[in-house]
Amino acid sequence: MKMLALVSLLAYITFTSAQSSEWGQCGGVGWTGPKTCVAGTSCVEMNAYYSQCLPGSSSVSSVSSTSATSTASGGLPTGTSTAFTNTVAKAAGKLYFGSATDNPELTNAGYVAMLDQNAYFGQITPGNSMKWDATEPEQGVFTFSGGQQIVSLAQANKQLIRGDTLHSKLSDTTASGTTSYPPGYHLASFTAAQLTSIIQKHCGTLVGNWKGQIYAWDIINEPFNDDGTWRSDLFFNTLGESFISIALEAAAAADPNAKLYINDYNIESTGAKSTAMMNLVKTLKANGTPIHGVSLHSEVDNLIPNLRGKKKQIGFESHFIVGEVPTTIQATMEAFVALGVEVAVTELDIRMTLPETAALLAQQKKDYQTVVSACNAVPGCVGVTIWDYTFPGQGAACPWDANFVKKPAYDGIIAGFA
């Protein structure tokens, strides 16, 4: 009897080990692993190259807007819309609805299967792999492999690409006074002529490397303090305001067809900082310096604990806190557009203090709808990019949760484009 029980147990272990776990891969071109799923899940074809074990018993022949929407932790509400974000954005007259991504995430097949869907995301932004420290880690030494991985992914999916960001703060220092970002540069190392040449080489090399492949570049990153004064960094301290035109002109020479943006945070509402940005745009336009757009985002990383840090641009970066979306965001967009530039929401996420609750999720949905509706109402707002579509924890800021389940925020985005 004991031997029979042991045989039965071994048979059970052999059977279950040949099944994929919940959220595991269960099929696709070239897949040689288990093709059945554990009890309570079914194998759903996300695309020809990836099938995944999802909760529930029904299956679909391809990824759809209803896949992965039925299971949220703690019985919290989920998104219910069956529409696709990029599809509705384009139907509303926008150029795209997009997402940022980062190279380490591309090892997750389930994550990539969603990101690959052009109906969801018509545009991709590399989160870090095109920044100065990633592309020129030592002066004059360039590497493009990280950025190229994301460019290749987007091109395979017929998705637009926004490059982020050519100008980075180089004067950040450690306690010992040595430059920490990126290595190889020091605040006092360069004359104005030398730094001009460095900017021209960096911007020209990157833009030239992907000439004709990048729809738009965030060239200038966070030039102003919140009071509208110029931020002290290597560029401004050495070159004054001229570093802006030096970078923009170098980029334009390398790819005359790319859209060139300036990016900053806390410019979504009226105030000293947005006024300073508008004055900068006016000056650049008056001087004939190439500038096509402003990216809007809102810096709140230090206001909620345990939030991932990131860098922004001068579009509307739009890293908001639940319940604190500026009421004047549409009017601010209209004011920038009136200057002869386009605007874009380039880094949208809306964070809450964890744990998530139904009330917070409802307010997050409303806030996403407010931001997207503002862009939708302004013809010169060309698109909305979320700062990744999913991310575990960290303020629960994204429209999908860590298991790729759509949250109520997703419905808010769809409603915003209506």
RODO-2510 file (C-alpha; in nm, 4 decimals, decimal comma):
residues 418
     n   res          X          Y          Z
     1     m     0,0000     0,0000     0,0000
     2     k     0,2842     0,2391     0,0880
     3     m     0,4547     0,1547    -0,2423
     4     l     0,1316     0,2252    -0,4327
     5     a     0,0921     0,5583    -0,2543
     6     l     0,4519     0,6498    -0,3406
     7     v     0,3978     0,5630    -0,7058
     8     s     0,0813     0,7736    -0,7120
     9     l     0,2630     1,0652    -0,5504
    10     l     0,5475     1,0438    -0,8000
    11     a     0,3010     1,0327    -1,0863
    12     y     0,1262     1,3416    -0,9501
    13     i     0,4562     1,5268    -0,9087
    14     t     0,5588     1,4326    -1,2630
    15     f     0,2249     1,5576    -1,3992
    16     t     0,2229     1,8864    -1,2095
    17     s     0,5885     1,9599    -1,2836
    18     a     0,5007     1,9331    -1,6517
    19     q     0,2508     2,2167    -1,6113
    20     s     0,3233     2,5868    -1,6125
    21     s     0,2373     2,7874    -1,3032
    22     e    -0,0073     3,0771    -1,2955
    23     w     0,1308     3,3606    -1,5174
    24     g     0,3932     3,1214    -1,6591
    25     q     0,4596     3,0610    -2,0284
    26     c     0,2707     2,7712    -2,1866
    27     g     0,3272     2,8047    -2,5589
    28     g     0,4492     3,0033    -2,8567
    29     v     0,6784     2,9634    -3,1538
    30     g     0,9931     2,7808    -3,0406
    31     w     0,8583     2,7061    -2,6917
    32     t     0,9670     2,3614    -2,5688
    33     g     0,8440     2,3817    -2,2101
    34     p     0,5091     2,2789    -2,0562
    35     k     0,2036     2,3456    -2,2701
    36     t    -0,0599     2,2927    -2,0032
    37     c    -0,1368     2,5025    -1,6951
    38     v    -0,1986     2,4332    -1,3296
    39     a    -0,5567     2,4003    -1,2064
    40     g    -0,7556     2,7225    -1,2076
    41     t    -0,5702     2,8720    -1,5037
    42     s    -0,5787     2,8275    -1,8793
    43     c    -0,3264     2,8752    -2,1558
    44     v    -0,4037     3,1992    -2,3403
    45     e    -0,2287     3,2897    -2,6658
    46     m    -0,0994     3,6445    -2,6293
    47     n     0,0668     3,6405    -2,9716
    48     a     0,2293     3,3831    -3,2011
    49     y     0,5411     3,3775    -2,9851
    50     y     0,3977     3,3759    -2,6355
    51     s     0,1100     3,2058    -2,4551
    52     q     0,0561     3,2522    -2,0831
    53     c    -0,1288     3,0729    -1,8013
    54     l    -0,3989     3,3156    -1,6906
    55     p    -0,6566     3,2739    -1,4141
    56     g    -0,9966     3,1447    -1,5287
    57     s    -1,1136     2,8778    -1,7688
    58     s    -1,1749     3,0665    -2,0910
    59     s    -0,9151     3,1205    -2,3605
    60     v    -0,8772     3,3534    -2,6549
    61     s    -0,6966     3,3153    -2,9848
    62     s    -0,4973     3,6362    -2,9493
    63     v    -0,4374     3,9123    -2,6978
    64     s    -0,7454     4,1215    -2,6426
    65     s    -0,8430     4,4128    -2,4299
    66     t    -1,0235     4,1763    -2,1937
    67     s    -0,7312     3,9453    -2,1204
    68     a    -0,5806     3,9629    -1,7715
    69     t    -0,8523     4,1835    -1,6259
    70     s    -1,0335     3,9522    -1,3873
    71     t    -0,7922     3,9025    -1,0974
    72     a    -0,6775     4,1772    -0,8654
    73     s    -0,5298     4,1298    -0,5201
    74     g    -0,7534     4,1724    -0,2188
    75     g    -1,0753     4,1806    -0,4168
    76     l    -1,0061     4,5336    -0,5422
    77     p    -1,1921     4,6639    -0,8490
    78     t    -1,0314     4,6230    -1,1907
    79     g    -1,0625     4,7897    -1,5268
    80     t    -1,3526     4,6790    -1,7438
    81     s    -1,3078     4,8615    -2,0749
    82     t    -1,2721     4,6451    -2,3841
    83     a    -1,1211     4,9295    -2,5907
    84     f    -0,7488     4,9647    -2,6706
    85     t    -0,5560     5,2716    -2,5543
    86     n    -0,3584     5,3481    -2,8698
    87     t    -0,6566     5,2715    -3,0905
    88     v    -0,8805     5,5184    -2,9082
    89     a    -0,6045     5,7813    -2,8922
    90     k    -0,5583     5,7714    -3,2686
    91     a    -0,9355     5,7730    -3,3234
    92     a    -0,9396     6,0944    -3,1154
    93     g    -0,6878     6,2515    -3,3535
    94     k    -0,3755     6,1974    -3,1442
    95     l    -0,0528     6,0611    -3,2844
    96     y    -0,0094     5,7897    -3,0225
    97     f    -0,0663     5,6506    -2,6770
    98     g     0,2628     5,5086    -2,5537
    99     s     0,4629     5,3627    -2,2691
   100     a     0,8141     5,3904    -2,1348
   101     t     1,0115     5,0735    -2,0804
   102     d     1,3525     4,9737    -1,9520
   103     n     1,5929     4,7027    -2,0607
   104     p     1,5804     4,4796    -1,7487
   105     e     1,2040     4,4414    -1,7947
   106     l     1,2505     4,2919    -2,1403
   107     t     1,3574     3,9608    -1,9871
   108     n     0,9970     3,9094    -1,8698
   109     a     0,8116     3,7390    -2,1540
   110     g     0,4675     3,8258    -2,0175
   111     y     0,5641     4,1914    -1,9853
   112     v     0,6990     4,2020    -2,3392
   113     a     0,3915     4,0265    -2,4779
   114     m     0,1773     4,3185    -2,3609
   115     l     0,4301     4,5840    -2,4608
   116     d     0,4449     4,4414    -2,8138
   117     q     0,0773     4,5165    -2,8763
   118     n     0,0528     4,8193    -3,1043
   119     a    -0,3172     4,8495    -3,0256
   120     y    -0,2202     4,9321    -2,6679
   121     f     0,1037     5,1222    -2,7265
   122     g     0,1797     5,3082    -3,0473
   123     q     0,4937     5,4685    -2,9055
   124     i     0,7827     5,3547    -2,6835
   125     t     1,0280     5,5593    -2,4744
   126     p     1,3531     5,4042    -2,3450
   127     g     1,3492     5,4891    -1,9751
   128     n     1,7248     5,5040    -1,9164
   129     s     1,9259     5,3498    -2,1986
   130     m     1,9563     5,6683    -2,4075
   131     k     2,0580     5,8974    -2,1209
   132     w     2,4083     6,0429    -2,1086
   133     d     2,5500     5,7994    -1,8528
   134     a     2,4209     5,5000    -2,0516
   135     t     2,5398     5,6157    -2,3934
   136     e     2,8640     5,7999    -2,3110
   137     p     2,9861     5,6507    -1,9816
   138     e     3,3323     5,7939    -2,0479
   139     q     3,4091     6,1102    -2,2374
   140     g     3,4119     6,0307    -2,6068
   141     v     3,3296     5,6614    -2,5557
   142     f     2,9838     5,5792    -2,6910
   143     t     2,7673     5,2696    -2,6598
   144     f     2,4264     5,2186    -2,8184
   145     s     2,3412     4,8577    -2,7330
   146     g     2,0842     4,9274    -2,4618
   147     g     1,9025     5,1873    -2,6644
   148     q     1,9160     4,9740    -2,9763
   149     q     1,7425     4,6851    -2,7997
   150     i     1,4395     4,9062    -2,7375
   151     v     1,4549     5,0681    -3,0815
   152     s     1,4535     4,7243    -3,2425
   153     l     1,1570     4,6137    -3,0317
   154     a     0,9561     4,9217    -3,1271
   155     q     1,0425     4,8932    -3,4945
   156     a     0,9320     4,5297    -3,5019
   157     n     0,5959     4,6412    -3,3619
   158     k     0,5643     4,9501    -3,5853
   159     q     0,5729     5,1751    -3,2785
   160     l     0,7062     5,5317    -3,2755
   161     i     1,0120     5,5998    -3,0593
   162     r     1,0834     5,9006    -2,8372
   163     g     1,4479     5,9429    -2,7356
   164     d     1,5056     6,0409    -2,3724
   165     t     1,7136     6,2445    -2,2891
   166     l     2,0289     6,4018    -2,4374
   167     h     2,0981     6,6728    -2,1802
   168     s     2,1491     6,5290    -1,8330
   169     k     2,2620     6,6871    -1,5097
   170     l     2,6375     6,6302    -1,4933
   171     s     2,7224     6,8272    -1,1804
   172     d     2,5711     6,5895    -0,9228
   173     t     2,8470     6,5071    -0,6761
   174     t     2,9116     6,2577    -0,4009
   175     a     3,0048     6,3558    -0,0461
   176     s     3,3722     6,3373    -0,1446
   177     g     3,3166     6,5933    -0,4180
   178     t     3,3791     6,3624    -0,7110
   179     t     3,1397     6,3530    -1,0008
   180     s     2,8962     6,0655    -0,9695
   181     y     2,6874     6,1041    -1,2869
   182     p     2,8146     6,0209    -1,5373
   183     p     3,1742     5,9110    -1,4690
   184     g     3,4499     6,0882    -1,6581
   185     y     3,3132     6,4423    -1,6158
   186     h     3,3906     6,7046    -1,3526
   187     l     3,2352     7,0422    -1,2872
   188     a     3,5606     7,2345    -1,3232
   189     s     3,7176     7,0292    -1,6007
   190     f     3,6144     7,2224    -1,9124
   191     t     3,6396     7,5619    -2,0710
   192     a     3,3362     7,6996    -2,2533
   193     a     3,4868     7,5955    -2,5875
   194     q     3,5596     7,2432    -2,4638
   195     l     3,2117     7,1927    -2,3179
   196     t     3,0507     7,3267    -2,6338
   197     s     3,2408     7,0659    -2,8334
   198     i     3,1390     6,7912    -2,5872
   199     i     2,7691     6,8827    -2,6157
   200     q     2,7861     6,8987    -2,9925
   201     k     2,9593     6,5624    -3,0138
   202     h     2,7233     6,3919    -2,7701
   203     c     2,4010     6,5222    -2,9215
   204     g     2,5198     6,4875    -3,2778
   205     t     2,6504     6,1343    -3,2253
   206     l     2,3344     6,0012    -3,0593
   207     v     2,0848     6,1656    -3,2908
   208     g     2,2964     6,0753    -3,5909
   209     n     2,3229     5,7128    -3,4832
   210     w     1,9433     5,6771    -3,4974
   211     k     1,8813     5,9285    -3,7749
   212     g     1,5429     5,8700    -3,9333
   213     q     1,4411     5,6190    -3,6631
   214     i     1,3478     5,8405    -3,3668
   215     y     1,0255     6,0418    -3,3969
   216     a     1,1176     6,2930    -3,1254
   217     w     1,3999     6,3610    -2,8819
   218     d     1,3864     6,5178    -2,5388
   219     i     1,6977     6,7295    -2,5817
   220     i     1,6978     6,9504    -2,2722
   221     n     1,6157     6,8045    -1,9318
   222     e     1,4952     7,0073    -1,6324
   223     p     1,6701     7,3417    -1,6901
   224     f     1,4758     7,5366    -1,4232
   225     n     1,4301     7,5445    -1,0483
   226     d     1,0747     7,5626    -0,9172
   227     d     1,1056     7,9388    -0,8657
   228     g     1,1845     7,9878    -1,2348
   229     t     1,5572     8,0481    -1,1918
   230     w     1,8098     7,8504    -1,3914
   231     r     1,9233     7,5245    -1,2360
   232     s     2,2916     7,5223    -1,1419
   233     d     2,4720     7,2464    -1,3294
   234     l     2,7804     7,1909    -1,5386
   235     f     2,6134     7,3211    -1,8539
   236     f     2,4619     7,6412    -1,7190
   237     n     2,7556     7,7228    -1,4900
   238     t     2,9967     7,7025    -1,7820
   239     l     2,7923     7,8239    -2,0777
   240     g     2,4966     8,0113    -1,9365
   241     e     2,1717     7,9881    -2,1350
   242     s     2,3609     7,9178    -2,4558
   243     f     2,3896     7,5461    -2,3756
   244     i     2,0226     7,5129    -2,4759
   245     s     2,0717     7,6354    -2,8316
   246     i     2,4030     7,4495    -2,8662
   247     a     2,2335     7,1175    -2,7915
   248     l     1,9246     7,1853    -3,0029
   249     e     2,1254     7,2983    -3,3043
   250     a     2,3589     6,9971    -3,2845
   251     a     2,0610     6,7619    -3,2725
   252     a     1,8860     6,9366    -3,5610
   253     a     2,1994     6,9152    -3,7754
   254     a     2,2267     6,5409    -3,7085
   255     d     1,8615     6,4676    -3,7986
   256     p     1,6655     6,7593    -3,9485
   257     n     1,3419     6,5581    -3,9443
   258     a     1,3349     6,4682    -3,5742
   259     k     1,1093     6,6635    -3,3387
   260     l     1,3126     6,8353    -3,0662
   261     y     1,1625     6,8838    -2,7206
   262     i     1,2503     7,0520    -2,3927
   263     n     1,1364     6,8692    -2,0796
   264     d     1,0673     6,9754    -1,7219
   265     y     0,8432     6,9055    -1,4240
   266     n     0,6008     7,1266    -1,2306
   267     i     0,5141     7,3279    -1,5416
   268     e     0,1603     7,1909    -1,5738
   269     s     0,0089     7,4857    -1,3872
   270     t     0,0561     7,8601    -1,3911
   271     g     0,3490     7,9895    -1,1897
   272     a     0,7094     8,1027    -1,2014
   273     k     0,8441     7,7816    -1,3503
   274     s     0,5954     7,7528    -1,6369
   275     t     0,6437     8,1240    -1,7068
   276     a     1,0209     8,0741    -1,7264
   277     m     0,9698     7,7861    -1,9697
   278     m     0,7369     7,9912    -2,1880
   279     n     0,9883     8,2763    -2,1936
   280     l     1,2614     8,0315    -2,2968
   281     v     1,0462     7,8993    -2,5813
   282     k     0,9759     8,2565    -2,6960
   283     t     1,3482     8,3375    -2,6957
   284     l     1,4411     8,0244    -2,8884
   285     k     1,1700     8,0863    -3,1456
   286     a     1,2746     8,4506    -3,1854
   287     n     1,6371     8,3483    -3,2397
   288     g     1,5482     8,0819    -3,4953
   289     t     1,6715     7,7980    -3,2731
   290     p     1,4997     7,4693    -3,3644
   291     i     1,2417     7,3805    -3,0968
   292     h     0,9297     7,1826    -3,1778
   293     g     0,7756     7,0782    -2,8506
   294     v     0,7482     7,0860    -2,4764
   295     s     0,7088     6,7698    -2,2653
   296     l     0,5161     6,8097    -1,9407
   297     h     0,5783     6,6094    -1,6226
   298     s     0,5387     6,6687    -1,2485
   299     e     0,8138     6,5818    -1,0010
   300     v     0,6718     6,4246    -0,6864
   301     d     0,9264     6,1508    -0,6181
   302     n     1,0276     6,2967    -0,2818
   303     l     0,6732     6,3395    -0,1521
   304     i     0,5800     5,9728    -0,1118
   305     p     0,8172     5,7139     0,0395
   306     n     0,9436     5,4170    -0,1611
   307     l     0,8955     5,5709    -0,5059
   308     r     1,1387     5,4874    -0,7837
   309     g     1,3484     5,7822    -0,9003
   310     k     1,3494     5,8925    -1,2613
   311     k     1,4533     6,1716    -1,4843
   312     k     1,2149     6,3893    -1,6787
   313     q     1,1863     6,6237    -1,9853
   314     i     1,0023     6,9428    -2,1017
   315     g     0,6927     6,7885    -2,2188
   316     f     0,4476     6,7382    -1,9412
   317     e     0,6238     6,4667    -1,7419
   318     s     0,3160     6,4333    -1,5226
   319     h     0,4293     6,2217    -1,2279
   320     f     0,1333     6,3099    -1,0086
   321     i    -0,0059     6,2122    -0,6713
   322     v    -0,3619     6,0826    -0,6505
   323     g    -0,5989     6,3739    -0,5957
   324     e    -0,3396     6,6410    -0,6786
   325     v    -0,3606     6,6812    -1,0573
   326     p    -0,3348     7,0560    -1,1386
   327     t    -0,6678     7,2064    -1,2385
   328     t    -0,5009     7,4354    -1,4941
   329     i    -0,3247     7,1651    -1,6943
   330     q    -0,5367     7,2171    -2,0071
   331     a    -0,4938     7,5947    -1,9984
   332     t    -0,1172     7,5517    -1,9592
   333     m    -0,1054     7,3204    -2,2606
   334     e    -0,2999     7,5751    -2,4635
   335     a    -0,0592     7,8517    -2,3588
   336     f     0,2429     7,6539    -2,4784
   337     v     0,0740     7,5611    -2,8058
   338     a    -0,0025     7,9298    -2,8637
   339     l     0,3738     7,9898    -2,8739
   340     g     0,4029     7,7724    -3,1843
   341     v     0,5187     7,4453    -3,0306
   342     e     0,3444     7,1143    -2,9729
   343     v     0,3096     6,9562    -2,6315
   344     a     0,3078     6,5981    -2,5112
   345     v     0,2414     6,4245    -2,1826
   346     t     0,5592     6,2207    -2,1678
   347     e     0,5880     6,0508    -1,8280
   348     l     0,2393     6,0071    -1,6892
   349     d     0,1868     5,8114    -1,3712
   350     i    -0,0322     5,8891    -1,0716
   351     r     0,0822     5,7567    -0,7372
   352     m    -0,0884     5,6780    -0,4112
   353     t     0,0194     5,5984    -0,0582
   354     l    -0,0004     5,2218    -0,0243
   355     p    -0,1889     5,0042     0,0402
   356     e    -0,4303     5,0442    -0,2490
   357     t    -0,7969     5,0862    -0,1619
   358     a    -1,1100     5,1007    -0,3739
   359     a    -1,1420     5,4723    -0,2958
   360     l    -0,7835     5,5483    -0,4007
   361     l    -0,8249     5,3473    -0,7194
   362     a    -1,1427     5,5402    -0,8002
   363     q    -0,9632     5,8731    -0,7518
   364     q    -0,6669     5,7485    -0,9591
   365     k    -0,9106     5,6619    -1,2382
   366     k    -1,0575     6,0132    -1,2213
   367     d    -0,7102     6,1705    -1,2250
   368     y    -0,5947     5,9725    -1,5287
   369     q    -0,9113     6,0790    -1,7073
   370     t    -0,8473     6,4441    -1,6170
   371     v    -0,4952     6,4446    -1,7633
   372     v    -0,5877     6,2537    -2,0783
   373     s    -0,8991     6,4697    -2,1291
   374     a    -0,6828     6,7818    -2,1114
   375     c    -0,4552     6,6516    -2,3859
   376     n    -0,7539     6,5346    -2,5862
   377     a    -0,9061     6,8834    -2,5737
   378     v    -0,5919     7,0554    -2,7052
   379     p    -0,5226     6,9886    -3,0742
   380     g    -0,1545     7,0718    -3,0249
   381     c    -0,1136     6,7962    -2,7640
   382     v     0,0099     6,5126    -2,9819
   383     g     0,0054     6,2190    -2,7424
   384     v     0,0270     6,0664    -2,3971
   385     t     0,3018     5,8367    -2,2685
   386     i     0,2688     5,6536    -1,9390
   387     w     0,5915     5,6022    -1,7466
   388     d     0,5686     5,2276    -1,7948
   389     y     0,2389     5,0479    -1,8045
   390     t     0,3021     4,8304    -1,4983
   391     f     0,5371     4,8335    -1,2037
   392     p     0,5157     4,6389    -0,8754
   393     g     0,4514     4,8490    -0,5659
   394     q     0,6118     5,1940    -0,5777
   395     g     0,2955     5,3951    -0,5296
   396     a     0,0820     5,1688    -0,7513
   397     a     0,1096     5,4464    -1,0093
   398     c     0,0484     5,2594    -1,3355
   399     p    -0,2740     5,1590    -1,5177
   400     w    -0,1860     4,7865    -1,5013
   401     d    -0,0875     4,6081    -1,1819
   402     a     0,2143     4,3833    -1,1330
   403     n     0,0235     4,0853    -1,2756
   404     f    -0,0702     4,2793    -1,5924
   405     v    -0,4282     4,3192    -1,4679
   406     k    -0,5930     4,6402    -1,5858
   407     k    -0,6893     4,8750    -1,3037
   408     p    -0,9772     5,1270    -1,2983
   409     a    -0,7184     5,3822    -1,4153
   410     y    -0,7258     5,2086    -1,7538
   411     d    -1,0938     5,2941    -1,7860
   412     g    -1,0098     5,6533    -1,6986
   413     i    -0,7643     5,6709    -1,9887
   414     i    -1,0211     5,5328    -2,2326
   415     a    -1,2833     5,7796    -2,1062
   416     g    -1,0355     6,0654    -2,1411
   417     f    -1,0038     6,0057    -2,5139
   418     a    -1,3808     5,9827    -2,5655
***
